[in-house]
Amino acid sequence: MSTGKFIQGFPEYGPERMGAPVASFNRISDKPITLHCGITNPDIVVVLDPTLMGTVNVVEGLGPNGILLVNTTKSVPEVCKEAGLCSGKAYVVDASGIAKAAIGREIPNTPMLGALIKVTGMLDLEATIKDLEKKLSKKFAHKPEVIAGNLEAVKRAYQEVKE
């Protein structure tokens, strides 16, 4: 929002127990978003937990020009085969490894943001980093290493994502 985009995000939980896979839907647009429902035909699928690849059809509804971005150490051809991706583009990045090195914990969220910015071009990297730094500074004012680590993780994933 702070970069001038309109956003909408919501998770979808089923009756599963804690620890079950969760789908989360996000919309980013230059125009106001008036649609309020789940997404059945995504343009982009981001997989934070690579173990889902074998249990969930992560590319369901992804169109022929869609983008698949996966947090994994596997190669793009391996991911495409595992996901059953026959068209579109696939990208991989070791977001968990980057997070562990930069932040000290395997939390792939911020590195995946960097990779997503690179593969979609939807957001400006520098503007996003400035906004992220501002937000993290409020929450982690007493832990500057957490702020620096997250910013480094975003930048590294932006550089290290592979097609």
C-alpha positions as CSV (number, residue, x, y, z in Angstrom):
1,M,0.0,0.0,0.0
2,S,2.8,2.4,0.9
3,T,4.2,2.1,-2.7
4,G,0.9,3.2,-4.2
5,K,-0.6,-0.2,-4.9
6,F,-4.0,-1.5,-3.8
7,I,-3.8,-4.8,-2.0
8,Q,-6.0,-7.5,-0.6
9,G,-4.9,-10.5,1.3
10,F,-6.7,-13.3,3.1
11,P,-6.0,-16.9,4.2
12,E,-8.4,-19.8,3.6
13,Y,-8.6,-22.3,6.4
14,G,-10.5,-25.5,6.2
15,P,-11.6,-27.8,9.0
16,E,-8.1,-29.2,9.2
17,R,-6.1,-29.5,12.4
18,M,-3.2,-27.2,13.2
19,G,-0.2,-27.7,11.0
20,A,-2.3,-28.5,7.9
21,P,-1.6,-26.7,4.6
22,V,-3.1,-23.3,4.3
23,A,-3.9,-21.4,1.1
24,S,-3.5,-17.6,1.2
25,F,-4.8,-15.3,-1.5
26,N,-3.4,-11.9,-2.3
27,R,-4.2,-9.4,-4.9
28,I,-2.0,-6.5,-5.9
29,S,-3.3,-3.9,-8.4
30,D,-2.8,-0.3,-9.6
31,K,-6.6,0.1,-9.4
32,P,-9.0,-0.4,-6.5
33,I,-9.9,-4.0,-5.9
34,T,-13.6,-4.6,-5.8
35,L,-13.6,-8.4,-6.0
36,H,-13.7,-10.2,-2.6
37,C,-13.4,-14.0,-3.1
38,G,-10.9,-16.8,-3.4
39,I,-8.7,-17.0,-6.4
40,T,-9.3,-20.0,-8.6
41,N,-7.1,-19.0,-11.5
42,P,-4.0,-17.3,-10.1
43,D,-1.4,-15.5,-12.2
44,I,1.3,-16.3,-9.6
45,V,1.7,-19.2,-7.1
46,V,4.3,-18.8,-4.3
47,V,5.2,-21.9,-2.3
48,L,6.9,-21.2,1.0
49,D,6.9,-24.8,2.2
50,P,8.4,-27.1,-0.5
51,T,7.1,-30.3,1.2
52,L,3.6,-29.2,-0.1
53,M,4.7,-30.0,-3.6
54,G,4.1,-33.7,-3.1
55,T,0.8,-33.4,-1.3
56,V,-1.0,-30.4,-2.8
57,N,-1.6,-29.5,-6.4
58,V,0.1,-26.1,-6.1
59,V,-0.4,-25.3,-9.8
60,E,-4.1,-25.9,-9.9
61,G,-5.8,-23.2,-11.9
62,L,-2.4,-21.6,-12.9
63,G,-2.8,-20.4,-16.5
64,P,-0.3,-21.0,-19.4
65,N,1.4,-17.6,-18.7
66,G,1.4,-18.2,-14.9
67,I,4.4,-18.0,-12.6
68,L,5.4,-20.6,-10.1
69,L,7.9,-19.5,-7.4
70,V,9.1,-22.1,-5.0
71,N,11.3,-22.0,-1.9
72,T,13.5,-25.0,-2.5
73,T,17.1,-26.2,-3.1
74,K,15.8,-28.2,-6.1
75,S,16.4,-27.2,-9.7
76,V,13.7,-25.6,-11.9
77,P,13.3,-28.8,-14.0
78,E,12.9,-30.9,-10.9
79,V,10.2,-28.5,-9.5
80,C,8.4,-28.4,-12.9
81,K,8.3,-32.2,-13.0
82,E,7.2,-32.5,-9.3
83,A,4.5,-29.8,-9.7
84,G,3.3,-31.1,-13.1
85,L,3.9,-27.7,-14.6
86,C,3.8,-27.9,-18.4
87,S,3.6,-24.2,-19.3
88,G,4.3,-20.9,-17.7
89,K,7.4,-20.0,-15.9
90,A,9.0,-21.5,-12.9
91,Y,11.5,-20.0,-10.5
92,V,13.3,-21.4,-7.4
93,V,15.2,-19.8,-4.6
94,D,16.5,-21.2,-1.4
95,A,14.6,-18.8,0.8
96,S,14.9,-21.0,3.9
97,G,18.7,-21.1,3.5
98,I,18.9,-17.4,2.9
99,A,16.8,-16.7,6.0
100,K,18.9,-19.0,8.1
101,A,22.1,-17.3,7.0
102,A,20.8,-13.7,7.2
103,I,18.3,-13.8,10.0
104,G,19.4,-16.8,12.0
105,R,16.1,-18.7,11.6
106,E,14.4,-20.6,8.7
107,I,11.6,-18.1,8.1
108,P,11.3,-17.7,4.3
109,N,8.7,-14.9,4.2
110,T,11.0,-11.9,3.6
111,P,13.4,-13.7,1.2
112,M,10.4,-14.8,-0.8
113,L,9.3,-11.2,-1.1
114,G,12.6,-10.4,-2.7
115,A,12.3,-13.2,-5.1
116,L,8.7,-12.3,-5.9
117,I,9.7,-8.7,-6.7
118,K,12.4,-9.9,-9.1
119,V,10.2,-12.4,-11.0
120,T,7.1,-10.2,-11.3
121,G,8.4,-6.7,-11.5
122,M,5.2,-5.7,-9.8
123,L,6.9,-3.7,-7.0
124,D,10.0,-1.6,-6.8
125,L,12.7,-3.2,-4.8
126,E,14.1,-0.1,-3.2
127,A,10.7,1.3,-2.3
128,T,9.7,-2.0,-0.8
129,I,13.0,-2.3,1.2
130,K,12.5,1.2,2.6
131,D,8.9,0.4,3.6
132,L,10.0,-2.9,5.1
133,E,12.8,-1.2,7.1
134,K,10.3,1.3,8.4
135,K,7.8,-1.4,9.5
136,L,10.5,-3.7,11.0
137,S,12.1,-0.8,12.9
138,K,8.8,-0.3,14.8
139,K,8.5,-3.9,15.8
140,F,12.2,-4.7,16.3
141,A,13.7,-1.4,17.5
142,H,15.5,-3.2,20.2
143,K,16.9,-5.8,17.8
144,P,18.7,-4.0,14.9
145,E,20.2,-7.3,13.8
146,V,16.7,-8.7,13.0
147,I,16.0,-5.6,10.8
148,A,19.4,-5.8,9.0
149,G,19.0,-9.6,8.5
150,N,15.6,-9.3,7.0
151,L,16.6,-6.6,4.6
152,E,19.7,-8.6,3.6
153,A,17.5,-11.7,3.0
154,V,15.2,-9.7,0.7
155,K,18.2,-8.4,-1.3
156,R,19.9,-11.8,-1.5
157,A,16.7,-13.6,-2.7
158,Y,16.2,-10.9,-5.3
159,Q,19.7,-11.7,-6.6
160,E,19.7,-15.5,-6.2
161,V,16.3,-16.5,-7.6
162,K,16.7,-18.8,-10.7
163,E,14.4,-19.4,-13.7
